[in-house]
Amino acid sequence: MLHAQILTIFPEFFTSPLSCSIPQRAIRNRLCRVDCINIRDFCTDKHHKVDDSPYGGGPGMVMKPEPVVAAIRHAQTIDPSTEVIMLTPDGEPLTQAGVRQLATYSGITLLCGRYEGIDARVDHFVDRKLSLGAFVLSGGEPAAFAILDAIIRLLPGALGNAESALQDSFHESPHIDWPHYTRPLAFEGLNVPEILASGNHAAIDLWRNQQAALRSADYQQQYQSPEKE
């Protein structure tokens, strides 16, 4: 069973997304356990202050190292083997291969930053840093849930049909899934490709593989090719 610990100053952020769909079912079926740990609980001042102004001046506030490191150590006490992961824009971009690796771990701890970021000295107390991409969020919570959701759906028994995960985009690299259609057959002048309604499953499989190859090549050309001068 995967044990995920989330270090955050907004544990309530995770209440709703963990209470629906695949994550809820996985938790209910004991495929994983998710504990939210409030970093404010590790502050030693009466106001539970987790941030302070940055050395050198500048706008915004920075999360203090003392409560963050104390929260990390608490998580490690609960699970000494946990992989401590900081969510940050300068982290390693996460890929589906990386998600598959994380899904093999017995424990992960996701550290969510806020404000202008976390005191850089905290870097020495984490195992790795991950990013969802070259953009900035208000905090690490959305990224933490996105990563957790991606991991949970790979856990054995999490999906109604285990083969669904094997057909996902990026299950192999590069790979984009083929286009999907459902009823009605015609919608506002747009029709489902005839082959999909033919009942010829060999022809359908061939069409799907061809479409996946075309979409994968197009994705590579558009988003992974070196930028032109």
C-alpha positions as CSV (number, residue, x, y, z in Angstrom):
1,M,0.0,0.0,0.0
2,L,1.3,3.4,-0.9
3,H,1.5,5.9,2.0
4,A,1.5,9.5,0.8
5,Q,2.1,12.3,3.2
6,I,1.4,15.9,2.1
7,L,3.2,18.8,3.9
8,T,1.1,21.9,3.4
9,I,-0.3,25.0,5.1
10,F,-3.6,24.4,3.5
11,P,-4.6,20.7,4.2
12,E,-8.2,21.5,3.5
13,F,-7.2,21.9,-0.2
14,F,-7.1,18.2,-0.5
15,T,-10.5,17.3,1.1
16,S,-12.6,17.6,-2.0
17,P,-10.3,16.0,-4.7
18,L,-9.6,13.1,-2.4
19,S,-13.3,12.5,-1.9
20,C,-14.3,11.7,-5.4
21,S,-13.6,9.3,-8.3
22,I,-10.5,7.1,-8.5
23,P,-8.6,8.6,-5.5
24,Q,-11.6,8.1,-3.2
25,R,-12.0,4.5,-4.3
26,A,-8.3,3.8,-3.9
27,I,-8.3,5.1,-0.4
28,R,-11.5,3.3,0.5
29,N,-10.1,0.0,-0.8
30,R,-6.9,0.5,1.1
31,L,-4.7,0.7,-2.0
32,C,-3.2,3.9,-0.6
33,R,-3.3,6.1,2.5
34,V,-3.0,9.8,2.3
35,D,-2.2,12.0,5.3
36,C,-2.1,15.8,5.2
37,I,0.3,17.3,7.7
38,N,-0.1,21.0,8.5
39,I,3.3,22.8,8.5
40,R,1.9,25.4,10.9
41,D,1.7,22.7,13.6
42,F,5.5,22.8,13.7
43,C,5.8,26.6,14.4
44,T,7.1,27.5,17.8
45,D,5.7,31.1,18.0
46,K,2.1,31.9,19.3
47,H,1.0,33.1,15.8
48,H,2.2,30.0,14.0
49,K,4.0,32.1,11.5
50,V,5.5,30.1,8.6
51,D,6.8,33.0,6.5
52,D,9.2,35.9,6.8
53,S,10.5,38.7,4.6
54,P,13.5,37.7,2.3
55,Y,17.1,38.6,3.1
56,G,18.3,41.2,0.6
57,G,14.9,42.7,0.3
58,G,12.3,42.3,-2.5
59,P,8.6,41.7,-2.8
60,G,6.7,38.9,-1.1
61,M,7.5,36.5,1.7
62,V,9.5,33.3,2.0
63,M,8.6,30.1,3.9
64,K,10.8,29.7,7.0
65,P,13.1,26.7,7.2
66,E,12.4,25.7,10.8
67,P,8.7,24.6,10.6
68,V,9.2,23.1,7.1
69,V,12.2,20.9,8.2
70,A,10.4,20.0,11.4
71,A,7.4,18.8,9.3
72,I,9.7,16.8,7.0
73,R,11.4,15.1,10.0
74,H,7.9,14.3,11.4
75,A,7.0,12.6,8.1
76,Q,10.2,10.7,8.2
77,T,9.6,9.5,11.7
78,I,6.2,8.1,10.6
79,D,7.8,6.5,7.6
80,P,11.6,6.3,7.6
81,S,11.7,5.1,4.0
82,T,9.5,7.9,2.5
83,E,10.8,9.8,-0.5
84,V,10.6,13.5,0.3
85,I,9.7,15.5,-2.8
86,M,9.5,19.2,-3.1
87,L,7.1,20.7,-5.7
88,T,8.9,23.7,-7.3
89,P,9.2,25.3,-10.7
90,D,12.9,24.6,-10.8
91,G,12.4,20.9,-10.2
92,E,12.9,18.0,-12.7
93,P,10.0,18.0,-15.2
94,L,7.7,15.1,-14.3
95,T,7.0,12.5,-17.1
96,Q,4.8,9.5,-17.2
97,A,8.0,7.3,-16.8
98,G,8.7,9.3,-13.6
99,V,5.1,8.6,-12.4
100,R,5.6,4.9,-13.0
101,Q,8.7,5.0,-10.9
102,L,6.9,6.8,-8.1
103,A,4.1,4.3,-8.2
104,T,6.6,1.6,-7.1
105,Y,7.5,3.4,-3.9
106,S,5.9,2.4,-0.6
107,G,5.9,6.0,0.7
108,I,6.2,9.5,-0.7
109,T,6.1,12.9,1.1
110,L,5.1,15.8,-1.1
111,L,6.2,19.3,0.2
112,C,4.0,22.2,-1.0
113,G,5.5,25.6,-1.0
114,R,3.7,29.0,-0.9
115,Y,4.5,32.7,-1.2
116,E,7.8,33.4,-3.1
117,G,9.0,29.9,-2.3
118,I,10.7,28.0,0.5
119,D,14.0,29.0,2.1
120,A,16.7,27.5,-0.2
121,R,18.4,25.7,2.8
122,V,15.4,23.3,2.8
123,D,16.8,21.8,-0.4
124,H,19.3,19.9,1.7
125,F,16.5,18.1,3.5
126,V,14.6,16.7,0.5
127,D,15.4,13.8,-1.8
128,R,14.3,15.4,-5.0
129,K,12.5,18.3,-6.6
130,L,9.8,18.0,-9.2
131,S,7.9,20.4,-11.5
132,L,4.8,20.0,-13.6
133,G,6.2,22.4,-16.2
134,A,7.6,25.8,-16.9
135,F,4.8,27.8,-15.2
136,V,4.1,29.1,-11.7
137,L,1.1,28.2,-9.4
138,S,-0.1,29.9,-6.3
139,G,1.3,27.0,-4.3
140,G,2.4,23.4,-4.5
141,E,-0.9,22.0,-3.6
142,P,-2.4,21.6,-7.1
143,A,0.9,20.1,-8.3
144,A,0.9,17.7,-5.4
145,F,-2.6,16.5,-6.1
146,A,-1.9,16.1,-9.8
147,I,1.2,13.9,-9.1
148,L,-0.7,11.9,-6.5
149,D,-3.6,11.4,-8.9
150,A,-1.3,10.2,-11.6
151,I,0.4,7.7,-9.2
152,I,-2.9,6.4,-7.7
153,R,-4.4,5.4,-11.1
154,L,-1.3,3.2,-11.7
155,L,-1.8,1.3,-8.5
156,P,-3.0,-2.3,-9.0
157,G,-6.8,-2.3,-8.6
158,A,-7.3,1.4,-8.8
159,L,-8.9,1.4,-12.3
160,G,-11.9,-0.6,-13.2
161,N,-10.0,-2.0,-16.2
162,A,-6.2,-2.3,-15.7
163,E,-5.6,-2.2,-19.4
164,S,-6.8,1.5,-19.5
165,A,-3.5,2.6,-18.0
166,L,-1.6,0.7,-20.7
167,Q,-3.3,2.7,-23.4
168,D,-2.7,6.1,-21.8
169,S,-0.9,8.8,-23.6
170,F,2.8,8.7,-22.7
171,H,2.6,5.1,-21.4
172,E,5.4,4.7,-23.9
173,S,7.6,7.5,-25.1
174,P,6.7,9.1,-27.4
175,H,3.0,7.9,-27.5
176,I,-0.2,9.8,-27.7
177,D,-3.4,7.8,-27.5
178,W,-5.7,7.5,-30.5
179,P,-8.9,9.6,-30.8
180,H,-12.0,8.3,-29.0
181,Y,-15.6,8.5,-30.0
182,T,-18.9,7.5,-28.5
183,R,-22.7,7.9,-29.3
184,P,-24.3,9.6,-31.1
185,L,-22.9,8.5,-34.5
186,A,-23.5,12.0,-35.9
187,F,-23.2,15.2,-33.9
188,E,-23.7,18.7,-35.5
189,G,-22.5,17.5,-38.9
190,L,-19.5,15.7,-37.4
191,N,-19.5,11.9,-37.8
192,V,-17.7,9.1,-36.1
193,P,-15.2,7.5,-38.5
194,E,-17.0,4.6,-40.3
195,I,-14.3,2.1,-39.5
196,L,-15.2,2.3,-35.8
197,A,-18.8,1.3,-36.4
198,S,-17.9,-1.5,-38.9
199,G,-17.5,-4.3,-36.4
200,N,-14.2,-5.3,-38.0
201,H,-12.0,-5.4,-34.9
202,A,-8.8,-6.1,-36.8
203,A,-9.4,-3.1,-39.0
204,I,-10.3,-1.0,-36.0
205,D,-7.1,-2.0,-34.2
206,L,-5.1,-1.1,-37.3
207,W,-6.8,2.3,-37.6
208,R,-6.3,3.1,-33.9
209,N,-2.6,2.2,-34.1
210,Q,-2.2,4.3,-37.2
211,Q,-4.0,7.3,-35.6
212,A,-1.8,6.9,-32.4
213,A,1.3,7.0,-34.6
214,L,0.2,10.0,-36.5
215,R,-0.8,11.9,-33.3
216,S,2.5,10.9,-31.6
217,A,4.5,12.2,-34.6
218,D,2.5,15.4,-34.7
219,Y,3.0,15.9,-30.9
220,Q,6.8,15.4,-31.3
221,Q,7.0,17.8,-34.2
222,Q,5.0,20.5,-32.4
223,Y,6.2,20.3,-28.9
224,Q,9.4,18.4,-28.7
225,S,11.4,19.5,-31.8
226,P,14.3,21.9,-31.2
227,E,13.1,25.5,-31.6
228,K,13.8,27.0,-35.0
229,E,16.1,30.0,-35.3
